[in-house]
């Protein structure tokens, strides 16, 4: 079993920045893709950013050029740097580790991000 713990959420003004962290209880991200999802009130959960085991990153169109996903294998951690935040980025952000061959999945508990003046 693997535990994922997110941190770094909070309240920020439009145009501001936050960095989310997802710490795993063991070195999972060398074998699992690291993903960040978000879910806003009344909306479905959506994939925001993904980093593969090979280090390739992909982003939702809504965050391209503003968000950056990265990984530190030595710290068993995946990050999401969020810049130029907009009110529509307000959501609970969830970390996910996904094994593409076995479909094994682990989820964090979520961290709230609120963008408001």
C-alpha positions as CSV (number, residue, x, y, z in Angstrom):
1,X,0.0,0.0,0.0
2,X,1.2,3.5,-0.8
3,X,0.1,6.8,0.9
4,X,0.2,10.0,-1.0
5,X,0.0,13.3,0.9
6,X,-0.6,16.6,-0.8
7,X,0.4,20.0,0.6
8,X,0.8,23.6,-0.5
9,X,-2.8,24.6,-1.1
10,X,-4.4,27.7,0.2
11,X,-5.9,31.1,-0.7
12,X,-4.2,33.2,-3.3
13,X,-5.1,36.3,-5.2
14,X,-5.6,36.2,-9.0
15,X,-2.3,36.4,-10.7
16,X,-0.5,34.7,-7.8
17,X,1.4,31.5,-7.5
18,X,1.3,28.3,-5.4
19,X,3.3,25.1,-5.4
20,X,1.6,21.9,-4.6
21,X,3.6,18.9,-3.4
22,X,2.7,15.2,-3.4
23,X,4.8,13.1,-1.1
24,X,4.7,9.3,-1.5
25,X,5.4,6.8,1.3
26,X,7.8,5.0,-1.0
27,X,9.6,5.5,-4.2
28,X,6.6,5.0,-6.5
29,X,7.1,7.6,-9.2
30,X,9.9,5.7,-10.9
31,X,7.3,3.1,-11.8
32,X,4.1,5.0,-11.8
33,X,3.0,8.1,-13.7
34,X,2.4,11.1,-11.5
35,X,-0.8,13.0,-12.1
36,X,-2.6,16.0,-10.7
37,X,-6.3,16.2,-11.0
38,X,-8.7,18.9,-9.8
39,X,-12.4,19.0,-9.0
40,X,-14.4,22.2,-8.7
41,X,-17.8,22.3,-7.0
42,X,-20.5,20.9,-9.2
43,X,-17.9,19.7,-11.8
44,X,-16.3,16.4,-12.7
45,X,-12.8,15.7,-11.7
46,X,-10.4,16.6,-14.5
47,X,-6.8,15.8,-15.3
48,X,-4.6,18.9,-15.0
49,X,-1.1,17.6,-15.5
50,X,0.8,14.3,-15.9
51,X,4.4,13.3,-15.7
52,X,5.4,9.9,-17.0
53,X,8.0,7.6,-15.6
54,X,10.2,8.8,-18.5
55,X,9.8,12.4,-17.4
56,X,7.5,13.6,-20.2
57,X,4.9,16.1,-19.1
58,X,1.4,16.8,-20.5
59,X,-1.1,19.5,-19.5
60,X,-4.7,20.3,-19.9
61,X,-5.2,23.2,-22.4
62,X,-6.6,25.4,-19.7
63,X,-3.3,25.4,-17.7
64,X,-0.7,25.2,-20.5
65,X,2.0,27.9,-20.1
66,X,0.9,28.5,-16.5
67,X,1.4,25.2,-14.6
68,X,4.5,23.1,-14.5
69,X,4.7,19.5,-13.2
70,X,7.9,18.1,-11.9
71,X,9.3,15.2,-10.0
72,X,12.1,14.5,-7.4
73,X,12.7,10.8,-7.2
74,X,15.1,11.1,-4.3
75,X,12.3,12.7,-2.3
76,X,9.5,10.5,-3.7
77,X,7.6,13.7,-4.5
78,X,5.8,15.2,-7.4
79,X,5.2,19.0,-7.6
80,X,2.8,21.2,-9.4
81,X,4.0,24.8,-9.8
82,X,1.0,27.0,-10.5
83,X,1.5,30.6,-11.8
84,X,-0.8,33.3,-13.1
85,X,-3.6,31.7,-11.1
86,X,-7.2,32.5,-12.1
87,X,-10.5,32.2,-10.2
88,X,-11.5,29.3,-12.4
89,X,-8.5,27.4,-11.0
90,X,-10.3,27.2,-7.7
91,X,-10.8,23.5,-6.9
92,X,-9.6,20.6,-4.7
93,X,-6.4,19.3,-6.2
94,X,-5.7,15.6,-6.0
95,X,-2.4,13.8,-6.5
96,X,-2.6,10.4,-8.3
97,X,-0.1,7.7,-9.0
98,X,-1.1,5.4,-11.9
99,X,0.7,2.3,-13.2
100,X,-0.2,2.2,-16.9
101,X,0.4,-1.6,-17.4
102,X,-1.4,-2.9,-14.3
103,X,-3.9,0.1,-13.9
104,X,-2.9,0.2,-10.2
105,X,-4.0,3.5,-8.7
106,X,-3.3,5.5,-5.6
107,X,-4.9,8.8,-4.6
108,X,-4.1,11.5,-2.1
109,X,-6.7,13.2,0.1
110,X,-6.8,16.4,-1.8
111,X,-5.7,20.0,-1.0
112,X,-7.9,23.1,-1.5
113,X,-6.8,25.8,-3.8
114,X,-8.9,29.0,-3.8
115,X,-8.1,31.9,-6.1
116,X,-10.0,35.0,-5.0
117,X,-9.5,38.7,-4.4
